Amino acid sequence: MKTNKAYTKRLKVTKKGKILARKKGGNHYNAKESRGTQLKRRRKVEIVLTNKNRRRFLPNT
């Protein structure tokens, strides 16, 4: 199976093995959102991958 390199580059693996990614919906159409909502979307969130997806997106772990 080919690795999805584009998505792999957006993930960060911490020392303890957690996988972090940006929250969705923060790129455009944010003028109507409150400032607090805009700032919340900048933070990274931990995502949980199944073993199958882990092999696909993070082949070296």
PyMOL Python script that loads the backbone (N, CA, C, O; Angstrom):
from pymol import cmd

cmd.read_pdbstr("""\
ATOM      1  N   MET A   1       0.849  -1.184   0.000  1.00  0.00           N
ATOM      2  CA  MET A   1       0.000   0.000   0.000  1.00  0.00           C
ATOM      3  C   MET A   1       0.890   1.241   0.000  1.00  0.00           C
ATOM      4  O   MET A   1       1.899   1.297   0.704  1.00  0.00           O
ATOM      5  N   LYS A   2       0.506   2.226  -0.793  1.00  0.00           N
ATOM      6  CA  LYS A   2       1.287   3.450  -0.848  1.00  0.00           C
ATOM      7  C   LYS A   2       1.013   4.304   0.383  1.00  0.00           C
ATOM      8  O   LYS A   2      -0.100   4.318   0.909  1.00  0.00           O
ATOM      9  N   THR A   3       2.025   5.004   0.824  1.00  0.00           N
ATOM     10  CA  THR A   3       1.891   5.902   1.966  1.00  0.00           C
ATOM     11  C   THR A   3       1.323   7.229   1.491  1.00  0.00           C
ATOM     12  O   THR A   3       1.701   7.727   0.431  1.00  0.00           O
ATOM     13  N   ASN A   4       0.422   7.798   2.269  1.00  0.00           N
ATOM     14  CA  ASN A   4      -0.143   9.105   1.939  1.00  0.00           C
ATOM     15  C   ASN A   4       0.801  10.175   2.484  1.00  0.00           C
ATOM     16  O   ASN A   4       0.654  10.617   3.623  1.00  0.00           O
ATOM     17  N   LYS A   5       1.772  10.589   1.667  1.00  0.00           N
ATOM     18  CA  LYS A   5       2.829  11.497   2.113  1.00  0.00           C
ATOM     19  C   LYS A   5       2.296  12.885   2.455  1.00  0.00           C
ATOM     20  O   LYS A   5       2.794  13.524   3.382  1.00  0.00           O
ATOM     21  N   ALA A   6       1.299  13.356   1.724  1.00  0.00           N
ATOM     22  CA  ALA A   6       0.787  14.698   1.968  1.00  0.00           C
ATOM     23  C   ALA A   6       0.221  14.809   3.386  1.00  0.00           C
ATOM     24  O   ALA A   6       0.469  15.794   4.080  1.00  0.00           O
ATOM     25  N   TYR A   7      -0.528  13.813   3.806  1.00  0.00           N
ATOM     26  CA  TYR A   7      -1.101  13.848   5.147  1.00  0.00           C
ATOM     27  C   TYR A   7      -0.044  13.562   6.200  1.00  0.00           C
ATOM     28  O   TYR A   7      -0.089  14.117   7.297  1.00  0.00           O
ATOM     29  N   THR A   8       0.904  12.702   5.870  1.00  0.00           N
ATOM     30  CA  THR A   8       1.973  12.365   6.815  1.00  0.00           C
ATOM     31  C   THR A   8       2.756  13.603   7.219  1.00  0.00           C
ATOM     32  O   THR A   8       3.175  13.720   8.371  1.00  0.00           O
ATOM     33  N   LYS A   9       2.958  14.521   6.296  1.00  0.00           N
ATOM     34  CA  LYS A   9       3.719  15.732   6.587  1.00  0.00           C
ATOM     35  C   LYS A   9       2.982  16.664   7.544  1.00  0.00           C
ATOM     36  O   LYS A   9       3.601  17.530   8.161  1.00  0.00           O
ATOM     37  N   ARG A  10       1.679  16.496   7.672  1.00  0.00           N
ATOM     38  CA  ARG A  10       0.895  17.361   8.555  1.00  0.00           C
ATOM     39  C   ARG A  10       0.808  16.818   9.974  1.00  0.00           C
ATOM     40  O   ARG A  10       0.292  17.498  10.861  1.00  0.00           O
ATOM     41  N   LEU A  11       1.294  15.626  10.201  1.00  0.00           N
ATOM     42  CA  LEU A  11       1.224  15.012  11.522  1.00  0.00           C
ATOM     43  C   LEU A  11       2.525  15.205  12.277  1.00  0.00           C
ATOM     44  O   LEU A  11       3.598  15.315  11.684  1.00  0.00           O
ATOM     45  N   LYS A  12       2.408  15.245  13.598  1.00  0.00           N
ATOM     46  CA  LYS A  12       3.591  15.319  14.444  1.00  0.00           C
ATOM     47  C   LYS A  12       3.467  14.241  15.501  1.00  0.00           C
ATOM     48  O   LYS A  12       2.420  14.108  16.133  1.00  0.00           O
ATOM     49  N   VAL A  13       4.519  13.474  15.698  1.00  0.00           N
ATOM     50  CA  VAL A  13       4.536  12.426  16.714  1.00  0.00           C
ATOM     51  C   VAL A  13       5.375  12.928  17.874  1.00  0.00           C
ATOM     52  O   VAL A  13       6.517  13.347  17.689  1.00  0.00           O
ATOM     53  N   THR A  14       4.801  12.884  19.082  1.00  0.00           N
ATOM     54  CA  THR A  14       5.504  13.351  20.269  1.00  0.00           C
ATOM     55  C   THR A  14       6.439  12.251  20.783  1.00  0.00           C
ATOM     56  O   THR A  14       6.451  11.137  20.260  1.00  0.00           O
ATOM     57  N   LYS A  15       7.223  12.586  21.817  1.00  0.00           N
ATOM     58  CA  LYS A  15       8.140  11.608  22.406  1.00  0.00           C
ATOM     59  C   LYS A  15       7.410  10.379  22.925  1.00  0.00           C
ATOM     60  O   LYS A  15       7.904   9.257  22.805  1.00  0.00           O
ATOM     61  N   LYS A  16       6.250  10.592  23.494  1.00  0.00           N
ATOM     62  CA  LYS A  16       5.507   9.479  24.077  1.00  0.00           C
ATOM     63  C   LYS A  16       4.646   8.746  23.054  1.00  0.00           C
ATOM     64  O   LYS A  16       3.950   7.793  23.404  1.00  0.00           O
ATOM     65  N   GLY A  17       4.684   9.180  21.789  1.00  0.00           N
ATOM     66  CA  GLY A  17       3.974   8.458  20.742  1.00  0.00           C
ATOM     67  C   GLY A  17       2.603   9.003  20.398  1.00  0.00           C
ATOM     68  O   GLY A  17       1.900   8.410  19.580  1.00  0.00           O
ATOM     69  N   LYS A  18       2.202  10.115  20.999  1.00  0.00           N
ATOM     70  CA  LYS A  18       0.922  10.717  20.628  1.00  0.00           C
ATOM     71  C   LYS A  18       1.040  11.321  19.239  1.00  0.00           C
ATOM     72  O   LYS A  18       2.117  11.758  18.833  1.00  0.00           O
ATOM     73  N   ILE A  19      -0.066  11.344  18.512  1.00  0.00           N
ATOM     74  CA  ILE A  19      -0.083  11.910  17.169  1.00  0.00           C
ATOM     75  C   ILE A  19      -0.913  13.182  17.212  1.00  0.00           C
ATOM     76  O   ILE A  19      -2.081  13.161  17.600  1.00  0.00           O
ATOM     77  N   LEU A  20      -0.300  14.294  16.809  1.00  0.00           N
ATOM     78  CA  LEU A  20      -0.969  15.582  16.844  1.00  0.00           C
ATOM     79  C   LEU A  20      -1.200  16.091  15.425  1.00  0.00           C
ATOM     80  O   LEU A  20      -0.368  15.900  14.539  1.00  0.00           O
ATOM     81  N   ALA A  21      -2.344  16.740  15.228  1.00  0.00           N
ATOM     82  CA  ALA A  21      -2.669  17.351  13.940  1.00  0.00           C
ATOM     83  C   ALA A  21      -3.475  18.612  14.202  1.00  0.00           C
ATOM     84  O   ALA A  21      -4.027  18.790  15.288  1.00  0.00           O
ATOM     85  N   ARG A  22      -3.540  19.480  13.213  1.00  0.00           N
ATOM     86  CA  ARG A  22      -4.322  20.708  13.351  1.00  0.00           C
ATOM     87  C   ARG A  22      -5.807  20.395  13.364  1.00  0.00           C
ATOM     88  O   ARG A  22      -6.252  19.397  12.797  1.00  0.00           O
ATOM     89  N   LYS A  23      -6.562  21.258  14.015  1.00  0.00           N
ATOM     90  CA  LYS A  23      -8.004  21.115  14.000  1.00  0.00           C
ATOM     91  C   LYS A  23      -8.544  21.494  12.631  1.00  0.00           C
ATOM     92  O   LYS A  23      -7.929  22.272  11.903  1.00  0.00           O
ATOM     93  N   LYS A  24      -9.688  20.944  12.291  1.00  0.00           N
ATOM     94  CA  LYS A  24     -10.258  21.214  10.979  1.00  0.00           C
ATOM     95  C   LYS A  24     -10.965  22.566  10.968  1.00  0.00           C
ATOM     96  O   LYS A  24     -11.337  23.083  12.022  1.00  0.00           O
ATOM     97  N   GLY A  25     -11.151  23.137   9.785  1.00  0.00           N
ATOM     98  CA  GLY A  25     -11.969  24.322   9.606  1.00  0.00           C
ATOM     99  C   GLY A  25     -11.300  25.628   9.950  1.00  0.00           C
ATOM    100  O   GLY A  25     -12.000  26.590  10.265  1.00  0.00           O
ATOM    101  N   GLY A  26      -9.986  25.720   9.907  1.00  0.00           N
ATOM    102  CA  GLY A  26      -9.329  26.953  10.300  1.00  0.00           C
ATOM    103  C   GLY A  26      -8.668  27.714   9.176  1.00  0.00           C
ATOM    104  O   GLY A  26      -7.933  28.666   9.440  1.00  0.00           O
ATOM    105  N   ASN A  27      -8.899  27.336   7.940  1.00  0.00           N
ATOM    106  CA  ASN A  27      -8.169  27.967   6.848  1.00  0.00           C
ATOM    107  C   ASN A  27      -8.867  29.193   6.263  1.00  0.00           C
ATOM    108  O   ASN A  27      -8.222  30.217   6.038  1.00  0.00           O
ATOM    109  N   HIS A  28     -10.154  29.105   6.017  1.00  0.00           N
ATOM    110  CA  HIS A  28     -10.836  30.253   5.424  1.00  0.00           C
ATOM    111  C   HIS A  28     -12.277  30.284   5.902  1.00  0.00           C
ATOM    112  O   HIS A  28     -12.736  29.362   6.575  1.00  0.00           O
ATOM    113  N   TYR A  29     -12.990  31.350   5.550  1.00  0.00           N
ATOM    114  CA  TYR A  29     -14.367  31.603   6.002  1.00  0.00           C
ATOM    115  C   TYR A  29     -14.419  31.773   7.513  1.00  0.00           C
ATOM    116  O   TYR A  29     -15.323  31.247   8.161  1.00  0.00           O
ATOM    117  N   ASN A  30     -13.463  32.499   8.082  1.00  0.00           N
ATOM    118  CA  ASN A  30     -13.418  32.673   9.526  1.00  0.00           C
ATOM    119  C   ASN A  30     -13.788  34.080   9.978  1.00  0.00           C
ATOM    120  O   ASN A  30     -13.709  34.379  11.169  1.00  0.00           O
ATOM    121  N   ALA A  31     -14.184  34.936   9.068  1.00  0.00           N
ATOM    122  CA  ALA A  31     -14.478  36.318   9.446  1.00  0.00           C
ATOM    123  C   ALA A  31     -15.667  36.400  10.403  1.00  0.00           C
ATOM    124  O   ALA A  31     -15.723  37.299  11.242  1.00  0.00           O
ATOM    125  N   LYS A  32     -16.609  35.476  10.284  1.00  0.00           N
ATOM    126  CA  LYS A  32     -17.793  35.493  11.135  1.00  0.00           C
ATOM    127  C   LYS A  32     -17.537  34.879  12.505  1.00  0.00           C
ATOM    128  O   LYS A  32     -18.321  35.082  13.433  1.00  0.00           O
ATOM    129  N   GLU A  33     -16.461  34.141  12.636  1.00  0.00           N
ATOM    130  CA  GLU A  33     -16.172  33.452  13.894  1.00  0.00           C
ATOM    131  C   GLU A  33     -15.667  34.439  14.941  1.00  0.00           C
ATOM    132  O   GLU A  33     -15.048  35.451  14.612  1.00  0.00           O
ATOM    133  N   SER A  34     -15.939  34.131  16.199  1.00  0.00           N
ATOM    134  CA  SER A  34     -15.422  34.969  17.275  1.00  0.00           C
ATOM    135  C   SER A  34     -13.911  34.781  17.372  1.00  0.00           C
ATOM    136  O   SER A  34     -13.371  33.796  16.869  1.00  0.00           O
ATOM    137  N   ARG A  35     -13.239  35.711  18.010  1.00  0.00           N
ATOM    138  CA  ARG A  35     -11.782  35.641  18.115  1.00  0.00           C
ATOM    139  C   ARG A  35     -11.362  34.394  18.899  1.00  0.00           C
ATOM    140  O   ARG A  35     -10.367  33.750  18.564  1.00  0.00           O
ATOM    141  N   GLY A  36     -12.112  34.064  19.929  1.00  0.00           N
ATOM    142  CA  GLY A  36     -11.776  32.884  20.713  1.00  0.00           C
ATOM    143  C   GLY A  36     -11.852  31.602  19.896  1.00  0.00           C
ATOM    144  O   GLY A  36     -11.007  30.718  20.035  1.00  0.00           O
ATOM    145  N   THR A  37     -12.867  31.506  19.044  1.00  0.00           N
ATOM    146  CA  THR A  37     -13.006  30.335  18.182  1.00  0.00           C
ATOM    147  C   THR A  37     -11.850  30.256  17.204  1.00  0.00           C
ATOM    148  O   THR A  37     -11.336  29.169  16.938  1.00  0.00           O
ATOM    149  N   GLN A  38     -11.440  31.384  16.673  1.00  0.00           N
ATOM    150  CA  GLN A  38     -10.320  31.392  15.736  1.00  0.00           C
ATOM    151  C   GLN A  38      -9.037  30.911  16.412  1.00  0.00           C
ATOM    152  O   GLN A  38      -8.265  30.153  15.827  1.00  0.00           O
ATOM    153  N   LEU A  39      -8.819  31.356  17.639  1.00  0.00           N
ATOM    154  CA  LEU A  39      -7.613  30.951  18.356  1.00  0.00           C
ATOM    155  C   LEU A  39      -7.647  29.482  18.751  1.00  0.00           C
ATOM    156  O   LEU A  39      -6.611  28.816  18.755  1.00  0.00           O
ATOM    157  N   LYS A  40      -8.834  28.970  19.085  1.00  0.00           N
ATOM    158  CA  LYS A  40      -8.957  27.558  19.445  1.00  0.00           C
ATOM    159  C   LYS A  40      -8.598  26.657  18.273  1.00  0.00           C
ATOM    160  O   LYS A  40      -8.045  25.574  18.463  1.00  0.00           O
ATOM    161  N   ARG A  41      -8.908  27.098  17.080  1.00  0.00           N
ATOM    162  CA  ARG A  41      -8.640  26.272  15.902  1.00  0.00           C
ATOM    163  C   ARG A  41      -7.170  26.230  15.531  1.00  0.00           C
ATOM    164  O   ARG A  41      -6.769  25.400  14.714  1.00  0.00           O
ATOM    165  N   ARG A  42      -6.366  27.091  16.101  1.00  0.00           N
ATOM    166  CA  ARG A  42      -4.928  27.061  15.829  1.00  0.00           C
ATOM    167  C   ARG A  42      -4.227  25.940  16.578  1.00  0.00           C
ATOM    168  O   ARG A  42      -3.177  25.458  16.155  1.00  0.00           O
ATOM    169  N   ARG A  43      -4.813  25.531  17.688  1.00  0.00           N
ATOM    170  CA  ARG A  43      -4.174  24.521  18.524  1.00  0.00           C
ATOM    171  C   ARG A  43      -4.197  23.160  17.845  1.00  0.00           C
ATOM    172  O   ARG A  43      -5.034  22.885  16.986  1.00  0.00           O
ATOM    173  N   LYS A  44      -3.278  22.336  18.244  1.00  0.00           N
ATOM    174  CA  LYS A  44      -3.234  20.977  17.724  1.00  0.00           C
ATOM    175  C   LYS A  44      -4.075  20.079  18.617  1.00  0.00           C
ATOM    176  O   LYS A  44      -4.260  20.355  19.802  1.00  0.00           O
ATOM    177  N   VAL A  45      -4.576  19.013  18.039  1.00  0.00           N
ATOM    178  CA  VAL A  45      -5.417  18.080  18.772  1.00  0.00           C
ATOM    179  C   VAL A  45      -4.855  16.672  18.563  1.00  0.00           C
ATOM    180  O   VAL A  45      -4.326  16.353  17.498  1.00  0.00           O
ATOM    181  N   GLU A  46      -4.979  15.850  19.583  1.00  0.00           N
ATOM    182  CA  GLU A  46      -4.489  14.478  19.474  1.00  0.00           C
ATOM    183  C   GLU A  46      -5.487  13.660  18.669  1.00  0.00           C
ATOM    184  O   GLU A  46      -6.694  13.736  18.899  1.00  0.00           O
ATOM    185  N   ILE A  47      -4.979  12.879  17.728  1.00  0.00           N
ATOM    186  CA  ILE A  47      -5.849  12.010  16.945  1.00  0.00           C
ATOM    187  C   ILE A  47      -5.483  10.565  17.230  1.00  0.00           C
ATOM    188  O   ILE A  47      -4.341  10.251  17.565  1.00  0.00           O
ATOM    189  N   VAL A  48      -6.463   9.697  17.092  1.00  0.00           N
ATOM    190  CA  VAL A  48      -6.261   8.282  17.341  1.00  0.00           C
ATOM    191  C   VAL A  48      -6.369   7.557  16.007  1.00  0.00           C
ATOM    192  O   VAL A  48      -7.373   7.678  15.305  1.00  0.00           O
ATOM    193  N   LEU A  49      -5.334   6.807  15.663  1.00  0.00           N
ATOM    194  CA  LEU A  49      -5.326   6.057  14.416  1.00  0.00           C
ATOM    195  C   LEU A  49      -5.418   4.564  14.708  1.00  0.00           C
ATOM    196  O   LEU A  49      -4.842   4.073  15.679  1.00  0.00           O
ATOM    197  N   THR A  50      -6.140   3.858  13.864  1.00  0.00           N
ATOM    198  CA  THR A  50      -6.138   2.399  13.959  1.00  0.00           C
ATOM    199  C   THR A  50      -4.783   1.899  13.476  1.00  0.00           C
ATOM    200  O   THR A  50      -4.026   2.648  12.858  1.00  0.00           O
ATOM    201  N   ASN A  51      -4.478   0.655  13.752  1.00  0.00           N
ATOM    202  CA  ASN A  51      -3.188   0.106  13.329  1.00  0.00           C
ATOM    203  C   ASN A  51      -3.021   0.152  11.816  1.00  0.00           C
ATOM    204  O   ASN A  51      -1.924   0.396  11.315  1.00  0.00           O
ATOM    205  N   LYS A  52      -4.102  -0.080  11.095  1.00  0.00           N
ATOM    206  CA  LYS A  52      -4.047  -0.051   9.631  1.00  0.00           C
ATOM    207  C   LYS A  52      -3.689   1.354   9.145  1.00  0.00           C
ATOM    208  O   LYS A  52      -2.823   1.518   8.285  1.00  0.00           O
ATOM    209  N   ASN A  53      -4.355   2.361   9.697  1.00  0.00           N
ATOM    210  CA  ASN A  53      -4.075   3.737   9.294  1.00  0.00           C
ATOM    211  C   ASN A  53      -2.713   4.197   9.787  1.00  0.00           C
ATOM    212  O   ASN A  53      -2.050   4.991   9.120  1.00  0.00           O
ATOM    213  N   ARG A  54      -2.292   3.715  10.932  1.00  0.00           N
ATOM    214  CA  ARG A  54      -0.966   4.077  11.448  1.00  0.00           C
ATOM    215  C   ARG A  54       0.118   3.611  10.477  1.00  0.00           C
ATOM    216  O   ARG A  54       1.069   4.341  10.200  1.00  0.00           O
ATOM    217  N   ARG A  55      -0.035   2.385   9.963  1.00  0.00           N
ATOM    218  CA  ARG A  55       0.931   1.884   8.980  1.00  0.00           C
ATOM    219  C   ARG A  55       0.886   2.706   7.699  1.00  0.00           C
ATOM    220  O   ARG A  55       1.911   2.914   7.050  1.00  0.00           O
ATOM    221  N   ARG A  56      -0.297   3.168   7.340  1.00  0.00           N
ATOM    222  CA  ARG A  56      -0.444   3.913   6.088  1.00  0.00           C
ATOM    223  C   ARG A  56       0.140   5.309   6.192  1.00  0.00           C
ATOM    224  O   ARG A  56       0.834   5.760   5.281  1.00  0.00           O
ATOM    225  N   PHE A  57      -0.132   5.995   7.285  1.00  0.00           N
ATOM    226  CA  PHE A  57       0.278   7.392   7.410  1.00  0.00           C
ATOM    227  C   PHE A  57       1.619   7.565   8.105  1.00  0.00           C
ATOM    228  O   PHE A  57       2.296   8.569   7.884  1.00  0.00           O
ATOM    229  N   LEU A  58       2.019   6.612   8.938  1.00  0.00           N
ATOM    230  CA  LEU A  58       3.291   6.704   9.649  1.00  0.00           C
ATOM    231  C   LEU A  58       4.048   5.394   9.464  1.00  0.00           C
ATOM    232  O   LEU A  58       4.082   4.572  10.380  1.00  0.00           O
ATOM    233  N   PRO A  59       4.643   5.187   8.321  1.00  0.00           N
ATOM    234  CA  PRO A  59       5.231   3.883   8.034  1.00  0.00           C
ATOM    235  C   PRO A  59       6.428   3.529   8.904  1.00  0.00           C
ATOM    236  O   PRO A  59       6.745   2.348   9.047  1.00  0.00           O
ATOM    237  N   ASN A  60       7.106   4.515   9.491  1.00  0.00           N
ATOM    238  CA  ASN A  60       8.319   4.234  10.265  1.00  0.00           C
ATOM    239  C   ASN A  60       8.069   3.997  11.738  1.00  0.00           C
ATOM    240  O   ASN A  60       9.016   3.766  12.491  1.00  0.00           O
ATOM    241  N   THR A  61       6.810   4.048  12.173  1.00  0.00           N
ATOM    242  CA  THR A  61       6.533   3.862  13.606  1.00  0.00           C
ATOM    243  C   THR A  61       5.849   2.548  13.864  1.00  0.00           C
ATOM    244  O   THR A  61       5.542   2.226  15.011  1.00  0.00           O
TER     245      THR A  61
END
""", "prot")
cmd.dss("prot")
cmd.show_as("cartoon", "prot")
cmd.util.cbc("prot")
cmd.orient("prot")
